[in-house]
């Protein structure tokens, strides 16, 4: 089963993603970039769902670090954001907040099929 890692500081968003993807994907979640990066160094995921507004290190900085390290450089990164997607760089795609469980499942399935 493919693994999706979510990095979002909002517990409600993490719970929604986990519930939406349960049964189809393994889901690991983290509230900040540092712990997520550490986990990804130990066991890379197949896809990262990344919030931009994280405490400490921003989502864009997390994406930059993922792209820099050889072990994580090829992992697809999809931003989960309420920000204007036209000004966002560093990810392979964007899912605008608020999103529906169905749109999340469809996007993740498309990337991991």
C-alpha angles and dihedrals in degrees: 000000000000119000125230119193119202122199111190131134093215112090091204092057092047090050092048092051092047092049092045094051100035114125094019100057140016107248128201120181137199133183096213141033099242096059091043092051090050091051092047091053089057097042120006117218127223093236136010123213105199132189116213098214103065128152113258105353115041122234090248090056091050089052091049091052092047090053092047097055116077094219093057104026095101098046110114112243122204119186119223104205148146090208126104103282094207090073097048125102137173100057136091093228146349133233110196119225126264094050133166124240088243094054090048093050091047094050095046092045091051091053095045101040 
